[in-house]
Structure formats: C-alpha cells, structure tokens
Amino acid sequence: MTRVKRSDGLAFRLAERPARHLTRVPKPSSAPSGTDALRPTPAALAGAEGRRSETEPTIGLGWLWRLRWGAIVGQMSALLLARFALGLELPLTAPSLLLFCSALSNLLLGRWL
C-alpha cells in the first residue's frame, strides 16, 4: 500500500494493483483488423448450412411486426387519453401524422411478410 498526502493535509492509502491489467496480449499477424475480425470467413460458413449460427437472429420479424402494432396502438391511445379524458390542449396533427406513417410502414411490412 502506498500512502498519499493531499495538499490539504489529509492522507489516504492507495492499494497497489498488479500490472497485469495494463498489459496487452499481442495480436497474431494473421488476424484481421477492424470490423473484419467480426465477420466469419467463407470457410467457416461452408459447413454451417444445417446448424444454427451464433450470429443468426433469434427474434422473428413477425414478432417485431406485432410489437410495432402494439406500440402504435399504445401511443395513439395515450395521445387520445391525454387530449380528451384529461382535457389537455395537445396538437393532434403532427403526432397523428407520425403514427400514420408508422402504421403505413407496418402495413407494408405485413404485406411483405
């Protein structure tokens, strides 16, 4: 332990840490750099047709489509509740236009599915 004294006269102790947390492990010269290190090589993908890969998404697009509909309904009901049940003077044009665009994109996504 190292004792350190501050300018106001108070002293405190610092625990000495081993230097291993500061060292770097050297990278092999054949390792790719940057984002290429995250991409699987074609050789690694060759035998992966029959099995599930680690990078394959586990949430289906259909589930996200239903979740988006829930978000649209929730936002619209919150807007209408604040305007009519609570009597708040909120503009309905801009939020309704944004919710309409969300619903339209969700409809197009549903057609694509």
QUIQUINOR-V221111 format. One line per field, one symbol per residue. psi: psi as a letter, one per 20 degrees, with the letter a starting at -180 (. if undefined). Layout:
psi = ???
This chain:
psi = qpppprhjiqqrppppqqihiiqqpqpqhipqrbihhipqqhhhihjjgirprhipqipqhhghghhhhhgggggghhghghghhikpnqpigghhgghghghghhghhhhh.
